[in-house]
Amino acid sequence: MKLRRRGFLHLAAGAAVLSSISHTVRADDYPSRPVRIIVGYAAGGPTDIAGRLLGDWLSKRLGQQFVVEDRPGAGSNLATDFVVHAPADGYTLLLITQSNAINATLYNNLNFDFIRDIAPIASMMRAPSVMEVNPSVPAKTVPEFIAYAKANPGKINMATAGNGSPPHMYGELFKMMAGVNMTTVGYRGGEPGLVDLLAGQVQVMFEGMTSSIGYLKAGKLRALAVTSATRSAALPDIPALAEFIPGYNGVGWFGLGAPTGTPPQIIDTLRKAIGDGLADPTMKARFADLGAEPMPTTLAEFNALIADETAKWGKVVRTAGLKAE
């Protein structure tokens, strides 16, 4: 009996060693087959574009296909849930965004804890939105708009890309910090909101620069400010909201994450490849075309950003009394 037990323990120990060696070899050989980048929004939007830009770079850099798979729904929660429950082997990754930080408070029945269940890999880029109005709005500056809104409480319609979306949160933060009352009109995405803004059915929107810049340059919409703390190189003549509302800052950001437990060698491989991309002049030019800029951070800084954003937007969600639809 003792011999059998000793033999079993010997075999178990050997299996554990082989498993460990196999796991290390797989991590060192990464990637040895195609990798999926899961995106929580529909094709054609800024998140999908960011994912494809990253996927193209990683495919060329690491010699395997990084394929974007769009899984829209529930404010990107369906995509996050899918990745959380995927094997932690580096072959199913998540394009993480500000929405993940917002959703932590907006939704109270999630099947995952984003900070616990997703391991950040690297930040990618950041891009402000634009506070823009239909040309029929008499205000031509942020102070004039605030005065106009206070003189017409509840009469200005603010379009959003959906409940709890970053454009919605930027608008709610503006309302909170400027002390104005506007009526929120939610749409299923930014594009239908822009259509109604162009038609004058709504008066103001805090929309992404990528989808707005063409209308702004054509004079079909009027930009009052960018939502970042400083001006954007894409619209250098447009002031930042923080110039009028000290402390205001609403910037979209994108990065890459993996299921918690993904081997550190794999995370290091991806971090290095992404870091090389952020320093590449061609990649920088492609970011600029999107009204964005590279966002290199250390892993500690990226973790801190996610924690800070979760706390910040959680406060806005609670103050505005927002709930997931």
Beta strands, then each sheet from edge to edge (+ up, - down):
strand 1: 35-39
strand 2: 66-70
strand 3: 92-97
strand 4: 118-133
strand 5: 157-160
strand 6: 183-186
strand 7: 204-208
strand 8: 222-226
strand 9: 251-259
strand 10: 293-294
sheet 1: 2+ 1+ 3+ 9- 4+ 7- 5- 6-
sheet 2: 2+ 1+ 3+ 9- 4+ 8-
sheet 3: 2+ 1+ 3+ 9- 4+ 10-
end
